[in-house]
Amino acid sequence: MSHGVWVNWYRLTLAGLFCLACAILAGCGGDGGARLVPVSGTVTAAGKPLTKGSVTYHPEATKGESAGVLPAATIDEQGQYSLSTQGRSGAPVGKYKVVVAVQVPSDPKDPYSIPKSLVDPVYSKPETTPLVVEVKDGAPAGAYDLKLTK
């Protein structure tokens, strides 16, 4: 192989590897840098604010920007939550099944005892939760409030 051909082959190989690296890096962002919409609300059970627990939004569609992204939040003492997605405030636009988990030890004297749920277990799995929310721009106040029956 002559020197000129070798140099051209080397440059093409480097250019191809550079393009491959760029393509791989572009796909490794999790949420792909999706624009996030602020999502916050109050969680109540039987009309009273929950004072602990967590809220997780599971995308109904598993394709596009929200694939693999699980916006989540901790419920504060006033029953309030504000979602964040991979360390950024908010959630991508889309439809979600909402999971609410509130567990305490079954034996208050033993923090390692089997946990028990303070809300109906139906809310603890995306397959069974009746809570469905659509995250969108300009949602009115209270749009992300979650009302549990127990």
ZIUR-V864243 format. One line per field, one symbol per residue. psi: psi as a letter, one per 20 degrees, with the letter a starting at -180 (. if undefined). burial: I if it has 24 or more other C-alpha atoms within 12 Angstrom, else O. A space follows every 50 residues. Layout:
psi=???
burial=???
//
This chain:
psi=prggggggggghgggghggggggghhjkjejjkqpqppoqaqpqpkippq jraqpppopgpkrbhjpjpnprqqpaijjqqoqqoliqpaqqqapqpppp poqqqhohinijrpqqpirpihiiqhhipiopqoprqkqrpihjqpoqh.
burial=OOOOOOOOOOOOOOOOOOOOOOOOOOOOOOIOOOOIIIIIIIIIIOOOII IIIIIIIIIIOOOOIIIOIIIIIIIOOOIIIIIIIOOOOIIIIIIIIIII IIIOOOOOOOOOOOOOOIIOOOIIOIOOIOIIIIIOOOOOOOOIIIIIOO
//
